[in-house]
Every structure is written in C-alpha cells, then in structure tokens.
C-alpha cells in the first residue's frame, strides 16, 4: 500500500436506533482521512433506517429484509464496500478518534498481517473486555485482560490467535481469496473466530493494536449470559470445533470439554448447553459436510 488505503467501515445493526447515533458520531469524528461508512439495516423494525437516512447523509445505507443473521447481513455490507481495508463493526460501540488509523497501521507496516483487532473496554472506560484472544482446544475463546482494570498491562502490540469481530480491520484481499463469513453461523457468534482460523491456516498473521481503543456495550441484542445467548453461543462454538478442528484434535477437544463442564454452574448452563448439544447432534451430518465447504469470495457472483 503506497498511500493511505481507503477504509470501508461496515456497521451492522438490528433494531439499533437506541445506539446508532453515538456509534456513527464517534466514527465520523475519526482522524483517519480516507474512509467510507456503511450501515447495514439487518431487518430492523424500529426507526434505525429513518435515523440514518435523515441525520447522516454521508453514510450509505444497505437495507435487508428479513434479518439475515450477523454473518449474512455483514456479507451484504462487505459486498457494497469499496475500500482496500474492510472494517466489520458493531453498532453498540463508541470509537476513539485514532481507532481507524491505529488499526490500519499494522497493515501498512507488515505485509504478512491480514487482520487487526483493537483494545476494547466496557462503557466505564477502564474495564477491559478484549486485548486479543486465544482459541482453546474445545473451541472456547479467551480474551486477554477480560474483566481487568486497564492499567496499561496490555499496551504492547503483538500477534494473537484471533481478535473479536466487534471491530476488526481486514485486508480486502482476504475476503477475495478466503471468501466471506460463513452465514451458517446463524444468527450469530463464531463467524469471526472461524475467519481468523482460516486466515492463519494459510499463513496470514493477526495483530493486536493496543492504541486502537473502542468502547463496547457487549451483547446488547442477546443479553449477556441469558439462556438464549448461551444456547446460540455454544451452538456456534460446537459447530466451529466440529467443522474446523483436525480429526486428530477431537479427542483433546472432548477432554477439554469435560474438564470445562466440571467448572460450570449448572443452574445457569444446563438448559442452554443441553439444547446446544442436541441441536449440534441433529445437524452433525451437515456440519461434517461443511468441513469441505468452499466460501464465495468477495466480488464473485453465485452460479
């Protein structure tokens, strides 16, 4: 990239009229000089589209009906994007002025970096939610720094296994060669984990940029640790593990799963996990078939 690349920030929203203004206002205050802003209205029934059309004339609106889930809706926004760097973005966020610049910088400095994540804080602006992440043997993910007070202990940039999809910068080339998100992770969760996994398998590096700071409500739509959220999260997690882990790694995954289950509060987890296991068992033939699924690249047309 010889000059600053055009960045396409794609904000996906479902009934986000209560959060879209601070999200767009802070993005539009970015210090980065070359970016476009796209909002995907993913089947909303509130006034989201009217707010964007009436108050944000510089923002492009993609309206979908019905709701296509996170991956399906985001894919439509990515198809509309013109940038060299594409930034999938959640609506329940507020960005800092340097966010886009700091996320783009690792892509400019290292041709081997394909995906960049940021430091994410809760709305109190001092409690960490994400400083890069790791994928465990059973598909569970762990965010570095989760729940800790931010005292600068995660201010060193570096390579990580994955970064959360709340706000990530991706070279357009990756979506063109690896394909878009897998929309079978419906309605949400793990599409970005798998995308990071696919990128690393073919040699791309994933970077954590600590100077890129974002504030995130987390689970606005689902409700944090609600039975519905837990069911959907673990249904997607099990799909990710069975679809992507090498067969030789599955015994270790089962062992890790059993060890993890022994630590849980079953009053909270029994019902949603039972549903997730049952749903996965029913869909197992389709999940195994999808191990060889070829993703439609960005820019390609369906046959």
Buried (B, 14 or more C-beta within 10 A) or exposed (E): EEEBBBBBBBBBBBBBBBBBBBBBEBBBEBEBEBBBBBBBBBBBEBEBBEBBBEEBEEBBBBBBEEBBBBBBBBBBBBBBBEBBBBBBBBBBBBBBBBBBBBBBBBBBEEEEBBBBBBBBBBBEEEBBBBBBBEBBBBBBBEBBBEEBEBEEEBEEBEBBBBBBBBBBBBBBEBBEBBBBBBBBBBBBBBBBBBBBBBBBEEEBBBBBBBBBBBBBBBBBBBEEEEBEBBBBBBBBBBBBBBBBBEEEBBEEBEEBBEEEEEEEEEEEBEEBBEBBBEBBEEBEEEBEEBEEEEBBEBEEEEE
